[in-house]
Amino acid sequence: MHAKRALPVLFLVMFLVMVGFGIIIPVLPFYAEEIGASPTQLGLLMAVYSVMQLLFAPMWGRISDRIGRKPVMIIGIAGLALSFFLMALSTELWMLFVARIIGGFLSSANMPTVMAYVADITSEEDRGKGMGIIGAAVGLGFILGPAIGGIFSKTSLSMPFYVAGFSSLITVFLVVIILKESLSERDDQTKAEKKSLRQVFSSPISILYFLQLFVSLSLAGLEATFAYFAAQKAGLGTVKLGYIFMIMGLAGAIVQGGLVGRLTKRFGEGFVIQIGIFVSAIGFWLILFVNSFATAAIFLTIFGIGNGVIRPAVSALLTKKSTTGHGSTTGLLSSFDSLGRIIGPPLGGWLFSVSIGLPYISGIALSIIALVLYQVYRTQTNKMKQVML
């Protein structure tokens, strides 16, 4: 399937998947509470999903290298639909946990497989553009989802889960009917020798996975604490915070969809990764000076734009440089992303309890570590090139 025809379909698929995922975000805490969950159990309910993603994303990536992207995508999205319907029907807490575990296990197939599909159908020159378009779809879906969830929750708390389930089913039909298999187009890529994790982590490319981990860690720490921070510093309530995250998400999505491709084409992925980290570090620093709705919106948007360009550029660079199949590469990247999202919120919460500015100061420190890691990656890659010459 040609990239020009496939990318809009993949954009729509990832957008609908993320709308479905986002719909339940504002509702799940109240839904779980109604069933009898304590705050700790709610935390576990949120975490168990990310843990399943961490454990199984690499497996689905490898399976998609073997049997093709399309069947794995269908499994992932259908699994998401199943988990939403199971949540809607849950009357006991254990049922919610089962639904989240099934959802995390099966839907961990989605992101790596879509990213691998993009890598299959794009030239190396256009890889950054393709990854940016998928990043924009994820961002936009994540903005609209919670808003839709909030609207439908007025009918009943279970209604958003049904809506999310049907949204996922529509996405499955889209994939079945419109999307063609991408593997045959790049057979030489997918027949790349299967390497063990030890071999992957002994090459310079492994540094990029850890770079993504630090970026995810800093973002998750911010997401977990910013509501409390903005309430204390600027007296902002939930409605205004919703608008702020919406503005940040929109700006990030526009930059990912329109700018990442042009910048990577002109300057290369490495430049975009470094600029992204630098801008998000400035965003973290500016957030310390939030004192109103306007400053919160502007500073968080600066952070969001910087943070938003990093993942597509890292994905593009990894799929270009890796000698394993695209699915294995994107699966492992999703795993590191999930690890950051698991560790980030409790770490951010703890830092916030020590001092309210600490999660953002640590965000600057994590950004500096990520920049150093990129320099190490570049140095090691140059050394290897010289040895080969």
Order of alpha helices (4+ residues) and beta strands (2+ residues): alpha-alpha-alpha-alpha-alpha-alpha-alpha-alpha-alpha-alpha-alpha-alpha-alpha-alpha-alpha-alpha-alpha
